Amino acid sequence: MKPTTHDSPKIHYGWIIVGVGTLIVAACLGLARFAFGMILPSMGTDLQLSYNQMGLLGTANFAGYLTAVGLTPLLLRRMTPRMLIAGGLFVIALCMVGISASQMFFTILALYTIVGIGTGLSNIPLMVLVSYWFRRERRGLAAGIIVTGSGFAIILSGFLIPLLNDMYGAQGWRISWMVLAAIVLIIAVIASLLMRNHPQEKGLEPVGNSTPTPYDPSETHGHYKASQVLVRLGLLYFAFGATYVIYGTFIVTSLIEDYGFSEKTAGYFWSWAGVISLFSGVVFGTLSDRIGRKKGLMAVFGVHTLAYLLAGVHWGATAITCSVAFYGLASSAIPAIMAAAIGDYLGQARAAAGFSIITFCFAVGQAVGPAVAGVVAERSGSFSSSYLASALLTAAAIGVALTLPAPTEH
């Protein structure tokens, strides 16, 4: 069907994609990944896990995500993004049920690795769809809204998991996994019913200004090489992956063990990080639409640096409160800007391949971060050194972002 614009509905279906995409991110990232940090203290106590084992669980999940990075381009040749997203969510739900019934550390390790694969199979095609459904001037906003799904999931887990632990005691963490699995399963059904692979399926043009631009990102015309951009974006995504996951996995444990907070109070802190993160992707995604991806990335990494520094210095309750707030403010911003930047720099034709490449770097960072942090914490007795190292890495990322070229010629 030939795409039309004059007969399109008042609400463009692209915004339906954004709404469903927000639920998908809540499931595959928020519940499958960020809720893990909330469940980890009670699960670790019941199973008598060491810091090393806690770190290995986080690394296993991200190793699974890394595997999905390699599989996704191949699977997209045989399956549509819609099929891959729904399938990934079904895998996550099934493995969550398995984790809830597991007694052995290595069983959980294997299942949580597969959860990571499901996360990648759901998240990567979703981010690619942003370039299909939205033109450049709206991509940052669209991606920013989608990544708020993690924030909603953080809010939910911060309140729900302590409540379930209070109700079910030592078995609360198992009930938590079951409840999260049920939510993910519902979202998988919604995604399979409502997601669409391209605006042409609905007879529509992408959202945004249809006026053709004189510069086609698919043909750089000597302005820059795609490899130059991919190396820089890959380094930035690695830095983000390695640092934000250390904080997200272990901050609740730090609040309980280093600051003496109760699980319920730590949950409130985590929930507030989720509330603040609801504005993260939208604010910084829209800001990057206006000031450019380079300056947007520099601003976000600056906020991350403050969050990690304040977590590592142990300056008291005020400092750690500010740290959690800063983390929430910037937690969803980098993925939103990256999803938009890939389309800007490479164009639709190369967006999927480009996003897979930088996501590989992101996944490597996520896989390395928790394992290293767990080893360091086992030896030092806390995660403070890991937070400080994270601050140094994100500070260096500001300098890398400064070297990014402009995506178009002026």
Disulfide bonds with the S-S distance in Angstrom:
none
